[in-house]
Amino acid sequence: MFKAIVLEQDADGRTIARLTRLDDGSLPDADVRVQVRWSSLNYKDALAITGRSPVVRKWPMVPGIDFAGTVLESAHPLWKAGDEVVLTGFGVGENHWGGLSEQAQVRGDWLVQLPQGLDARRAMAVGTAGFTAMLCVMALERHGLQPGDGEVLVTGASGGVGSVAVALLARLGHRVVASTGRLEEADYLKSLGAESVIDRATLSAPGKPLARERWSAVVDSVGSHTLANACAATRENGAVAACGLAQGMDFPATVAPFILRGVTLYGINSVTVPRAPREEAWRRIARDMPLDLLDRMTTTVPLEQVIDIAPIFLEGRVRGRIIVDLSGA
């Protein structure tokens, strides 16, 4: 038997979340079974648990879009019992039972070896949010972004993606400007490496097709008017990496930044990244992520508290990363 959060739908289509115990035979069919040591609470997980968005595609569902742990059994050629692995994406927690559970059974093709230099706890302190942040950084670097090019804007900076992006970019030598709706977190963001902090209100309202050129590059996890205004103020031949929709899915912009300034907009999808760039992103995280700052942005909770924390998460009252201890320690 093992503990897990299970989501079900009632007759009226409402999501019911409960913490329960399951037996091994209830796990979905797949070729690798993992003892989950750590998971995390992400924006998508909070939406699934609260039922505020149709994240879940199959019922019942164990949520949790990422986890790190130890292989218990494997019929996959890449993995054997005792291997330390990490998983993000691939529809886990949406179409396939996920990581908010003491055990998971998944396809071996979805797993990546835990990179040297990260233990399971810190891998989940990074988690999907940090993995996505690194994919954004890598996209901007492929575009040509180098230290000294100018200010790099990070929106939604107090959240998981934003916090990791601030710390990574600062460690890599960039001048980071952090945008947040919680200016009381300014000291926290500066401790991660932000050079300055601005109020998200300066970006979140409808703006002009073009604004004064300021940003050499942008990491945006917010979407909507924030993304549009970030693009409008990006410098000639600069780049924007878009990975989230905290403000909304809409993109109320014009083509002006793209055809008059040559701005490039990169869409970052962390769910189905192929193995080679996925492994490279994790190697980069292990090399470039300052672990002391990673610990500073992380809050640990037991599985028993996740359901209660989910709505607080969606209200934007959570700083950095929430990781879930399933180690039994």
C-alpha positions in Angstrom: 0.0 0.0 0.0 1.1 3.6 -0.6 -0.2 7.1 -0.1 -1.4 9.2 -3.1 -3.6 12.1 -3.9 -6.5 11.0 -6.1 -8.7 13.3 -8.2 -12.2 12.2 -9.2 -15.2 13.9 -10.7 -18.7 14.0 -9.1 -22.0 13.8 -11.0 -21.9 17.5 -11.5 -18.4 17.5 -13.0 -16.8 19.0 -9.9 -13.3 17.8 -9.0 -13.0 15.9 -5.7 -9.4 15.7 -4.3 -8.6 13.2 -1.5 -5.5 11.7 0.1 -5.9 8.0 0.2 -4.0 4.7 0.2 -3.7 2.5 -2.9 -2.3 -1.0 -3.6 0.4 -1.7 -6.1 -2.1 -3.3 -8.5 -3.9 0.1 -9.0 -0.9 1.6 -10.8 -1.3 2.2 -14.5 0.4 -0.1 -17.0 3.9 1.0 -17.9 7.4 -0.4 -18.0 9.1 1.3 -15.0 7.9 1.5 -11.4 9.5 4.2 -9.2 9.6 4.9 -5.5 8.9 8.6 -5.5 11.1 10.5 -3.0 10.1 14.0 -3.9 7.6 15.8 -6.0 6.5 19.4 -6.2 3.4 21.6 -6.6 3.2 23.5 -9.9 0.7 25.9 -11.3 -0.8 23.1 -13.5 -1.0 20.8 -10.4 -2.9 23.4 -8.5 -5.4 23.9 -11.3 -5.9 20.1 -11.5 -6.4 19.7 -7.7 -8.9 22.6 -7.4 -10.6 21.8 -10.7 -10.3 25.5 -11.8 -9.1 24.4 -15.3 -9.7 21.2 -17.3 -6.1 20.0 -16.8 -7.1 16.4 -16.1 -7.9 14.3 -19.2 -8.6 10.9 -17.6 -10.4 10.0 -14.4 -9.5 9.1 -11.7 -6.1 10.8 -11.8 -3.1 11.1 -9.5 -1.8 14.7 -10.1 1.8 15.8 -10.0 3.5 16.7 -13.3 7.0 15.9 -12.0 8.9 13.7 -9.5 12.3 12.3 -8.5 13.0 9.0 -7.0 14.5 5.5 -7.3 13.6 2.8 -9.8 12.0 -0.2 -8.1 11.3 -2.4 -11.1 12.1 -2.0 -14.8 11.3 -3.7 -18.1 12.9 -0.9 -20.0 16.5 -1.3 -21.3 17.7 2.1 -20.0 16.8 1.5 -16.4 17.4 -1.0 -13.6 16.4 -1.2 -10.0 18.2 1.4 -7.9 18.7 4.0 -10.6 18.0 7.6 -9.5 15.7 9.3 -12.0 13.7 12.4 -12.5 10.6 13.0 -14.6 8.9 16.2 -15.9 6.2 16.5 -18.4 4.9 14.0 -21.0 1.3 14.4 -19.7 2.0 12.9 -16.3 -0.6 14.2 -13.9 -2.9 15.0 -16.8 -3.3 11.8 -19.0 -1.2 9.4 -16.9 -0.9 9.1 -13.1 1.7 11.5 -11.7 4.1 12.2 -8.9 1.9 13.3 -5.9 2.1 9.7 -4.8 4.6 7.5 -3.0 4.9 5.3 -6.1 4.5 5.9 -9.8 4.6 3.6 -12.8 5.6 5.3 -16.1 7.2 4.8 -19.4 11.0 4.5 -19.2 11.3 6.8 -22.2 10.0 9.7 -20.1 12.7 9.4 -17.4 16.1 11.1 -17.2 18.9 10.1 -15.0 19.3 12.3 -11.9 22.2 14.6 -13.0 25.4 14.5 -11.0 25.5 17.3 -8.5 21.7 17.2 -7.7 20.0 15.0 -5.2 16.3 14.1 -5.5 15.2 16.9 -3.2 17.0 19.6 -5.1 16.0 18.1 -8.4 12.4 18.8 -7.4 13.3 22.2 -6.0 14.1 22.8 -9.7 11.3 20.7 -11.0 9.2 21.5 -14.0 9.3 25.2 -13.2 13.1 25.3 -13.1 13.5 23.0 -16.1 11.2 25.3 -18.1 13.3 28.3 -16.9 16.5 26.6 -18.2 14.8 25.9 -21.5 14.0 29.6 -21.8 17.6 30.6 -21.0 18.9 28.1 -23.6 16.6 29.5 -26.2 17.8 33.0 -25.6 21.5 31.8 -25.7 20.9 30.1 -29.0 19.5 33.4 -30.2 22.8 35.0 -29.3 22.2 36.6 -25.9 25.4 37.2 -24.0 26.3 38.8 -20.7 26.7 42.5 -21.2 24.0 42.8 -23.9 21.7 44.8 -21.6 18.8 44.3 -19.2 17.0 41.0 -19.3 13.4 41.1 -18.0 11.9 38.2 -16.0 8.1 38.5 -15.5 6.3 36.6 -12.8 9.6 36.7 -11.0 8.3 35.6 -7.5 6.9 32.4 -8.9 8.7 29.1 -9.6 9.8 29.7 -13.2 10.6 33.3 -12.5 12.7 32.7 -9.3 14.8 30.1 -11.1 15.2 32.3 -14.2 16.3 35.2 -12.1 18.9 33.1 -10.3 20.2 31.4 -13.5 20.5 34.6 -15.5 22.2 36.5 -12.8 24.7 33.6 -12.2 25.4 33.6 -15.9 26.3 37.3 -15.8 23.2 39.1 -17.0 21.6 42.2 -15.6 18.2 41.0 -14.5 15.1 43.1 -14.0 12.4 41.2 -12.0 8.7 42.0 -12.5 6.4 41.0 -9.7 3.0 41.9 -8.3 4.4 41.5 -4.8 6.9 44.3 -4.3 7.3 43.1 -0.7 9.4 40.3 -2.3 11.9 42.8 -3.7 14.6 41.9 -1.2 14.1 38.2 -1.9 14.4 38.8 -5.7 17.5 40.9 -5.2 19.0 38.1 -3.1 18.5 35.8 -6.1 20.5 38.2 -8.2 18.0 40.7 -9.6 19.6 44.1 -10.2 16.2 45.9 -9.9 12.6 45.0 -9.3 9.5 46.6 -11.0 5.8 46.4 -10.3 4.0 44.1 -12.7 1.3 46.9 -13.0 3.8 48.7 -15.3 3.4 45.8 -17.8 0.0 44.2 -17.2 -2.4 46.9 -18.6 -3.1 47.4 -22.3 -0.1 49.2 -23.9 1.2 50.6 -27.2 2.2 48.5 -30.2 5.8 49.8 -29.7 7.4 51.2 -26.5 10.8 52.6 -25.8 13.4 49.9 -26.4 14.7 48.5 -23.1 15.0 44.8 -22.9 17.8 42.8 -24.6 15.8 39.7 -23.8 12.7 38.5 -21.8 11.6 35.4 -20.0 7.8 35.6 -19.6 5.7 33.2 -17.6 2.6 35.5 -17.5 1.2 36.0 -21.0 -1.6 38.4 -22.1 -0.8 42.1 -21.9 2.4 41.5 -20.0 3.8 39.5 -22.8 2.6 42.0 -25.4 4.2 44.9 -23.5 7.4 43.0 -23.0 7.6 42.4 -26.8 6.8 46.0 -27.5 9.8 47.2 -25.4 12.3 44.6 -26.5 15.3 46.0 -28.3 16.1 45.5 -32.0 16.9 41.9 -32.8 16.2 40.9 -29.2 14.3 37.8 -28.2 11.4 36.9 -25.9 10.9 33.3 -24.4 7.3 32.8 -23.5 6.4 29.8 -21.3 3.3 30.7 -19.2 -0.1 32.2 -18.9 -0.6 33.3 -15.4 -2.3 36.5 -16.6 -4.1 34.9 -19.5 -3.9 32.9 -22.7 -4.6 35.9 -24.9 -1.8 37.8 -26.7 -3.2 41.3 -27.4 -0.3 42.5 -29.5 0.5 43.7 -33.0 3.2 42.5 -35.4 5.1 45.8 -35.0 7.9 44.5 -32.7 8.5 41.6 -35.0 8.5 43.4 -38.4 9.9 46.8 -37.3 12.5 45.7 -34.8 13.2 42.1 -35.7 12.1 40.8 -32.3 11.9 37.0 -32.1 9.3 35.3 -29.9 10.2 31.8 -28.8 7.5 29.5 -27.5 8.8 27.2 -24.7 7.0 23.8 -24.4 8.6 21.8 -21.6 6.3 18.8 -21.8 7.5 16.9 -24.9 11.2 17.9 -25.1 13.2 15.1 -26.8 15.7 13.2 -24.7 19.0 14.9 -25.9 17.9 18.6 -25.1 16.2 17.3 -22.0 19.4 15.8 -20.7 21.4 18.9 -21.7 19.0 21.1 -19.8 19.4 19.0 -16.6 23.2 19.0 -17.0 23.1 22.8 -17.4 20.9 23.1 -14.3 23.3 21.0 -12.2 26.2 23.1 -13.4 24.7 26.6 -13.5 22.1 26.7 -10.8 23.4 28.2 -7.5 22.3 25.6 -4.9 22.3 28.0 -2.0 19.8 30.2 -3.9 17.8 27.1 -4.9 17.4 26.3 -1.2 16.5 29.9 -0.4 13.5 29.8 -2.9 12.2 26.4 -1.7 9.5 25.5 0.8 9.0 21.9 1.8 5.5 20.4 2.7 4.3 16.9 3.3 1.8 15.2 0.9 -0.9 15.7 3.5 -0.8 19.5 3.1 -0.9 19.7 -0.7 -4.7 19.8 -1.3 -5.0 22.7 1.2 -2.1 24.6 -0.4 -3.3 24.4 -4.0 -5.9 27.2 -3.9 -3.4 29.5 -2.0 -0.9 28.7 -4.8 -3.4 29.9 -7.4 -3.9 33.2 -5.5 -0.3 34.0 -6.0 0.6 33.9 -2.3 3.4 31.4 -2.7 7.0 32.4 -3.1 9.4 30.3 -5.3 9.1 26.5 -5.3 6.9 24.2 -3.2 8.4 20.7 -2.9 6.6 17.7 -1.5 8.4 15.2 0.7 7.4 11.6 0.0 10.6 10.1 1.4 9.0 8.8 4.5 11.8 10.4 6.6 
